[in-house]
Amino acid sequence: MRKYLSGFIFLILSVSLSALPPFKETKTPEAPDYSNEYYWSTLPFREDAADMIPKSETWISDSIKQVDVFYIYPTLFTKGNTWNADLQDKKLNKRIDHLPVKYHASVFNQVGRVYTPRYRQANIDAYFDTTDARQQCFDLAYQDIKTAFDYYLQHYNNGRPIIIASHSQGTTHSRRLLKDFFDTPEMKAKLVCAYAVGYALYRDSYEVLTPCQKPEETNCYVTWATFKEGFEYKDKLNYFGDVCVNPISWTTDTTKAYGNSGILLNVNRKKKFKASAQIHQQYLWSKTNLTFMRRKNVLHLVDYNLFWYDIRKNAQQRTAAYLNGK
């Protein structure tokens, strides 16, 4: 059954920067059991947020898709006095499903069966913490992702090629997942592409994996962090590392790319809104005619939305190249 994306996605994260109690003194939320479907935001062959498509797109049955997608969502746990999110928090789960999952994971539903594990994500305040608790908090969140991926490989994958997709905190974890699972010749060969967006990746983190250099290249990764054209980013929060791939041209050169396929913020206005993309000092400059976006310097929240149709088209290109043996 098809559902249609509607309305604007413009989530303003309220960073409270409140002082959390010491990590060891907080109650650790119950760990997920990935044999229970409750702990998956999305799974193939059931109706969920990853099935959403604009009216201009055609739904394709999961039964004929030859690729799997493992998606890791960004931070939506922005309030509370615990370091990690409670997966029994139905209100938070609903926000995750109806914001990042709906607008990110859905990008790939034309080519892949989408798996999205719920995980005990780190509180937004953990990014600004300077104690040992920060690493403990992120380690706990990543352990859920690693456990979920292990479960996926053992029970769902059945030898199928894989797309990894993530954003922001999701990329904090996917870059570790790539290292732990895909940085070998054998597993690299199973990777169609990793779309690890919105947080820093570094070339020397991997011995085998490398950034993609062209639109149809496979067994590689892409990443970008988006800012308003002309804005010089100087904050210490490292949205970007030493790799940036242009999500219109899908190259790493600094040539400005125009004429992308459209921004997905409102399904009825796909053709009206466009965005350019140009790599500047290993992050992305973008210019758009979308009014409220022109007033923002940091476009982190719409890293996917600005290039939704370009990502969707590129996933098709890479999948076709992979399945056809390049």
C-alpha positions as CSV (number, residue, x, y, z in Angstrom):
1,M,0.0,0.0,0.0
2,R,1.3,3.4,-0.9
3,K,1.4,6.4,1.4
4,Y,2.3,9.9,0.3
5,L,4.7,12.2,1.9
6,S,3.1,15.5,2.7
7,G,3.9,18.7,4.5
8,F,7.2,20.3,5.4
9,I,10.0,18.8,7.4
10,F,11.7,21.4,9.3
11,L,12.7,20.0,12.7
12,I,14.3,22.6,15.0
13,L,16.3,20.7,17.6
14,S,16.1,22.4,21.1
15,V,19.6,21.8,22.5
16,S,19.1,22.2,26.2
17,L,22.7,21.7,27.2
18,S,21.5,20.8,30.6
19,A,23.9,19.1,33.0
20,L,23.2,15.3,32.9
21,P,23.9,13.3,36.0
22,P,27.0,11.0,36.0
23,F,26.6,8.2,33.5
24,K,27.0,5.4,36.1
25,E,24.3,7.0,38.2
26,T,21.6,7.1,35.5
27,K,19.3,4.2,34.8
28,T,20.2,2.4,31.6
29,P,17.1,1.9,29.5
30,E,16.2,-1.7,28.7
31,A,18.2,-3.2,25.8
32,P,16.3,-4.0,22.6
33,D,15.6,-7.5,21.5
34,Y,15.8,-7.5,17.7
35,S,14.0,-10.8,17.4
36,N,10.9,-8.7,18.4
37,E,9.6,-6.6,15.5
38,Y,8.7,-3.8,18.0
39,Y,12.4,-2.9,18.1
40,W,12.5,-2.2,14.3
41,S,11.1,1.1,13.1
42,T,10.9,-0.4,9.6
43,L,11.0,-3.9,8.1
44,P,10.2,-5.1,4.6
45,F,6.8,-6.6,3.8
46,R,5.0,-4.5,6.4
47,E,3.5,-1.0,6.1
48,D,5.7,1.6,7.9
49,A,7.4,5.0,7.4
50,A,10.0,3.8,4.9
51,D,7.2,3.0,2.5
52,M,6.3,6.7,2.0
53,I,6.7,8.1,-1.5
54,P,5.7,11.3,-3.3
55,K,2.9,11.3,-5.8
56,S,5.4,11.5,-8.6
57,E,7.0,8.2,-7.7
58,T,5.8,4.6,-8.2
59,W,5.7,2.1,-5.5
60,I,7.8,-1.1,-6.1
61,S,7.0,-4.2,-4.1
62,D,9.6,-5.5,-1.7
63,S,9.3,-8.9,-3.2
64,I,11.2,-7.8,-6.4
65,K,13.9,-5.7,-4.8
66,Q,17.4,-7.3,-4.9
67,V,19.2,-5.0,-2.4
68,D,18.8,-4.4,1.3
69,V,19.0,-1.0,3.0
70,F,20.2,-0.6,6.7
71,Y,19.3,2.9,7.9
72,I,20.4,4.6,11.1
73,Y,18.5,7.7,12.1
74,P,19.8,11.0,13.7
75,T,19.3,12.5,17.1
76,L,15.8,13.3,18.2
77,F,16.4,12.6,21.9
78,T,16.8,16.3,22.9
79,K,15.1,16.4,26.3
80,G,15.4,14.3,29.4
81,N,17.7,13.6,32.2
82,T,19.1,10.3,31.0
83,W,22.1,9.8,28.7
84,N,20.4,7.3,26.3
85,A,16.9,7.1,25.0
86,D,14.3,4.7,26.3
87,L,12.9,2.6,23.5
88,Q,9.6,2.3,25.3
89,D,9.1,6.1,24.8
90,K,6.3,5.9,22.2
91,K,6.2,9.6,21.7
92,L,9.8,9.7,20.8
93,N,9.5,6.6,18.6
94,K,6.6,8.3,16.7
95,R,8.7,11.5,16.1
96,I,11.6,9.3,14.7
97,D,9.2,7.5,12.4
98,H,7.5,10.6,11.1
99,L,10.5,12.7,10.6
100,P,13.9,11.2,9.7
101,V,12.7,7.7,8.9
102,K,9.9,9.1,6.7
103,Y,12.2,11.5,4.8
104,H,15.5,9.6,4.8
105,A,14.9,5.9,4.7
106,S,12.1,6.4,2.1
107,V,14.7,7.7,-0.4
108,F,15.9,4.1,-0.9
109,N,12.6,2.3,-1.1
110,Q,12.7,2.1,-4.9
111,V,15.8,-0.1,-4.9
112,G,15.9,-1.8,-1.5
113,R,14.1,-3.5,1.4
114,V,14.6,-1.1,4.3
115,Y,15.6,-2.1,7.8
116,T,15.7,0.5,10.5
117,P,16.5,-0.6,14.0
118,R,15.4,1.3,17.0
119,Y,18.4,2.1,19.3
120,R,19.1,3.8,22.5
121,Q,20.4,6.9,20.9
122,A,22.6,9.4,22.8
123,N,21.0,12.5,24.3
124,I,21.9,15.5,22.2
125,D,23.8,16.9,25.3
126,A,26.3,14.1,25.0
127,Y,27.8,15.8,21.9
128,F,28.8,18.7,24.1
129,D,30.0,16.7,27.1
130,T,33.7,16.7,27.9
131,T,33.8,13.8,30.4
132,D,34.3,10.1,30.0
133,A,30.5,9.7,30.0
134,R,30.3,11.0,26.5
135,Q,32.1,7.9,25.1
136,Q,30.2,5.6,27.4
137,C,26.9,7.0,26.1
138,F,27.8,6.7,22.4
139,D,29.3,3.2,23.0
140,L,26.0,2.0,24.4
141,A,24.1,3.5,21.5
142,Y,26.5,1.9,19.0
143,Q,26.3,-1.5,20.7
144,D,22.6,-1.5,19.8
145,I,23.4,-0.7,16.2
146,K,26.0,-3.4,16.1
147,T,23.7,-6.0,17.7
148,A,20.9,-5.1,15.3
149,F,23.2,-5.4,12.3
150,D,24.5,-8.8,13.5
151,Y,20.9,-9.9,13.9
152,Y,20.1,-8.6,10.4
153,L,23.0,-10.5,8.9
154,Q,22.0,-13.7,10.6
155,H,18.3,-13.6,10.1
156,Y,17.4,-11.3,7.2
157,N,20.2,-10.7,4.8
158,N,20.5,-14.1,3.0
159,G,23.6,-13.0,1.0
160,R,21.9,-9.9,-0.5
161,P,24.0,-6.7,-1.3
162,I,23.6,-3.9,1.2
163,I,23.2,-0.1,1.2
164,I,24.1,1.6,4.5
165,A,22.3,4.9,5.0
166,S,22.6,7.3,8.0
167,H,22.4,10.9,9.1
168,S,24.0,12.9,11.9
169,Q,24.2,10.7,15.1
170,G,23.3,7.9,12.7
171,T,26.6,8.6,10.9
172,T,28.5,8.7,14.2
173,H,27.5,5.1,14.4
174,S,27.6,4.1,10.7
175,R,31.2,5.1,10.4
176,R,32.0,2.6,13.2
177,L,29.8,0.0,11.5
178,L,31.6,0.4,8.3
179,K,34.9,-0.1,10.1
180,D,33.7,-3.1,12.0
181,F,31.9,-4.9,9.2
182,F,32.9,-3.6,5.8
183,D,36.6,-2.7,5.9
184,T,37.6,-6.0,4.4
185,P,37.7,-7.1,0.7
186,E,35.0,-9.7,1.4
187,M,32.5,-7.4,3.0
188,K,33.4,-4.4,0.8
189,A,32.2,-6.6,-2.1
190,K,28.8,-6.8,-0.5
191,L,28.5,-3.0,-0.1
192,V,26.6,-1.2,-2.9
193,C,27.3,2.1,-1.3
194,A,27.2,3.8,2.1
195,Y,25.4,7.1,2.3
196,A,26.9,8.3,5.6
197,V,25.7,11.9,5.7
198,G,25.9,14.8,8.1
199,Y,28.8,13.9,10.4
200,A,32.6,13.6,10.0
201,L,34.2,10.8,8.1
202,Y,38.0,10.5,7.6
203,R,39.8,8.6,4.9
204,D,42.4,7.1,7.2
205,S,39.8,5.5,9.3
206,Y,39.6,2.7,6.8
207,E,42.2,0.4,5.3
208,V,40.0,-1.0,2.4
209,L,37.0,1.3,2.0
210,T,37.4,4.5,0.0
211,P,35.1,7.5,-1.0
212,C,33.1,7.1,-4.2
213,Q,34.5,9.2,-7.1
214,K,31.8,8.9,-9.7
215,P,28.0,8.3,-9.8
216,E,28.0,4.6,-10.7
217,E,30.9,3.5,-8.5
218,T,30.1,0.8,-5.9
219,N,31.8,-0.7,-2.9
220,C,32.5,2.8,-1.5
221,Y,31.0,5.5,0.6
222,V,29.7,9.1,0.2
223,T,29.3,11.8,2.7
224,W,28.5,15.5,2.9
225,A,27.5,18.3,5.3
226,T,25.5,21.2,3.9
227,F,25.8,24.9,4.6
228,K,24.6,28.0,2.9
229,E,26.7,29.1,-0.1
230,G,29.4,31.5,1.1
231,F,29.2,30.6,4.8
232,E,32.5,29.8,6.5
233,Y,31.9,27.2,9.1
234,K,34.1,27.6,12.2
235,D,32.3,25.8,15.0
236,K,34.0,22.9,16.9
237,L,31.1,20.5,16.3
238,N,32.5,18.4,13.5
239,Y,29.8,17.9,11.0
240,F,32.5,17.2,8.4
241,G,35.9,15.5,8.2
242,D,38.3,15.3,5.3
243,V,35.9,13.7,2.8
244,C,33.0,15.4,0.9
245,V,31.1,14.0,-2.1
246,N,28.8,16.3,-4.1
247,P,25.3,14.9,-4.0
248,I,24.4,16.2,-7.4
249,S,27.5,15.4,-9.5
250,W,28.6,12.5,-7.2
251,T,32.2,13.5,-7.6
252,T,34.8,15.0,-5.2
253,D,35.9,17.9,-7.3
254,T,35.0,21.5,-6.5
255,T,32.9,22.2,-9.6
256,K,29.6,23.7,-8.8
257,A,26.7,21.5,-9.8
258,Y,23.3,22.8,-10.8
259,G,19.9,21.5,-11.9
260,N,19.3,18.8,-9.4
261,S,16.1,16.8,-9.5
262,G,14.3,18.7,-6.8
263,I,14.0,19.3,-3.1
264,L,11.6,17.2,-1.1
265,L,9.9,19.4,1.5
266,N,6.4,19.4,0.0
267,V,5.4,16.8,-2.6
268,N,3.3,19.3,-4.6
269,R,6.3,21.7,-5.1
270,K,9.0,19.3,-6.4
271,K,9.6,21.3,-9.6
272,K,9.7,24.7,-8.0
273,F,12.5,24.3,-5.6
274,K,16.1,23.6,-6.6
275,A,19.5,23.6,-4.9
276,S,23.0,23.9,-6.2
277,A,25.9,22.0,-4.6
278,Q,29.6,22.8,-4.5
279,I,32.4,21.4,-2.3
280,H,34.2,24.0,-0.3
281,Q,37.0,22.9,2.1
282,Q,35.5,19.4,2.5
283,Y,32.0,20.5,3.2
284,L,29.1,21.4,1.0
285,W,27.9,24.9,0.0
286,S,24.4,25.0,-1.3
287,K,22.2,27.7,-2.7
288,T,18.4,27.3,-3.0
289,N,15.5,29.5,-4.0
290,L,13.5,28.2,-1.0
291,T,12.8,31.3,1.0
292,F,13.2,30.0,4.6
293,M,16.3,28.0,3.7
294,R,18.0,31.2,2.4
295,R,17.9,32.5,5.9
296,K,19.8,29.6,7.4
297,N,23.5,29.2,7.4
298,V,23.7,25.6,8.7
299,L,21.6,23.3,6.6
300,H,22.3,20.2,8.6
301,L,18.7,19.3,9.2
302,V,18.0,19.1,5.5
303,D,21.1,17.3,4.2
304,Y,18.8,14.7,2.7
305,N,15.8,16.8,1.8
306,L,17.7,19.2,-0.4
307,F,18.9,16.3,-2.6
308,W,16.2,13.7,-2.0
309,Y,15.5,13.0,-5.7
310,D,19.2,13.1,-6.6
311,I,20.0,10.5,-3.9
312,R,17.1,8.4,-5.1
313,K,18.3,8.5,-8.6
314,N,21.8,7.8,-7.6
315,A,20.8,4.8,-5.5
316,Q,19.2,3.4,-8.7
317,Q,22.4,4.0,-10.7
318,R,24.6,2.3,-8.2
319,T,22.3,-0.6,-7.6
320,A,22.0,-1.2,-11.4
321,A,25.8,-1.0,-11.7
322,Y,26.3,-3.4,-8.8
323,L,23.7,-5.9,-10.1
324,N,25.1,-5.7,-13.6
325,G,28.6,-6.4,-12.4
326,K,29.7,-2.8,-13.2
